[in-house]
Amino acid sequence: MKMEECPKFDKCSAPICPLYKSVNKQEHLENERTCYYLLEAQKIDSEANFDQSGLGELYGAMVRAAYEVFKQPNINKHLQKQLLRAATSGSRMARGISLIKERNSK
């Protein structure tokens, strides 16, 4: 998948794009924004959320990127910290799916 195919491509301000090239070949500084989908891929039931949104291919790319970050933790330690924090919080994607389902059921 190419980064131009990402649903958030036109509005994204994250300095690292997992769809561009290896995340460990890109620099992520402390307090910089992180890719929405990379963070969402760390959540509980994230694969189902991506699939329900028609973004299964994107999920696979995010899982590979996260694996790369944790495989070499000293390279992107700030990014690793953000991914670990994301795994402990709720999913915005899941909330959006729930809202859509709720609206459609009315």
C-alpha positions in Angstrom: 0.0 0.0 0.0 1.3 3.5 -0.9 1.1 6.4 1.5 -1.0 8.3 -1.0 -3.7 5.6 -0.5 -4.0 6.3 3.2 -7.4 7.8 4.1 -5.7 10.5 6.2 -2.9 11.3 3.7 -4.1 14.8 2.8 -4.5 15.9 6.4 -1.8 14.0 8.2 0.9 15.9 10.0 2.8 13.0 11.5 6.5 13.2 10.6 6.8 9.4 10.3 4.6 7.5 7.8 4.8 3.7 8.1 3.7 3.5 4.5 6.6 5.7 3.2 9.6 3.7 4.2 10.9 1.7 7.2 10.0 3.5 10.4 13.4 2.9 11.8 14.9 4.9 8.8 12.7 7.9 9.8 13.3 10.1 12.9 10.6 10.6 15.5 11.3 13.1 18.2 9.7 13.4 21.6 6.3 15.0 21.6 5.9 14.8 17.8 2.6 13.6 16.4 2.2 9.9 15.6 0.4 8.3 12.7 -3.3 7.8 13.7 -3.5 4.3 12.2 -0.2 3.2 13.8 -1.6 4.1 17.2 -5.0 2.5 16.5 -3.3 -0.7 15.5 -2.0 -1.1 19.1 -5.5 -1.2 20.5 -7.5 -4.2 21.7 -9.6 -5.6 18.8 -7.8 -3.3 16.3 -7.7 -5.9 13.6 -11.5 -6.2 13.7 -11.9 -2.4 13.6 -9.6 -2.1 10.6 -11.5 -4.9 8.8 -14.9 -3.4 9.6 -13.6 -0.1 8.1 -12.3 -1.8 5.0 -8.7 -1.1 6.0 -7.4 -4.6 6.4 -4.4 -4.0 4.2 -3.5 -0.8 6.1 -3.7 -2.8 9.4 -1.1 -5.3 8.1 1.3 -2.4 7.2 0.8 -0.9 10.7 1.5 -4.2 12.4 4.7 -4.6 10.4 5.8 -1.1 11.3 5.1 -1.6 15.0 7.1 -4.8 15.0 10.0 -3.0 13.5 9.8 -0.3 16.2 9.9 -2.9 19.0 12.5 -5.1 17.2 15.1 -2.2 17.6 13.9 -0.2 20.6 16.9 2.1 20.8 16.3 3.6 17.4 12.8 5.1 18.0 12.4 5.1 21.7 10.0 8.0 21.7 7.8 6.3 19.1 7.9 3.1 21.1 6.7 4.9 24.2 3.8 6.4 22.3 2.8 3.0 20.9 2.9 1.4 24.4 0.7 4.3 25.8 -1.8 3.8 22.9 -2.2 0.2 23.8 -3.7 1.2 27.1 -6.3 3.6 25.9 -9.6 3.3 24.1 -9.9 3.3 20.3 -11.3 6.3 18.5 -11.8 4.1 15.5 -14.1 1.7 17.5 -16.0 4.7 18.8 -16.6 5.9 15.3 -17.8 2.4 14.1 -20.2 2.3 17.1 -21.6 5.8 16.2 -22.2 4.8 12.6 -23.9 1.5 13.7 -26.1 3.5 16.1 -27.1 6.0 13.5 -27.9 3.3 11.0 -30.1 1.4 13.4 -32.4 4.4 14.0 
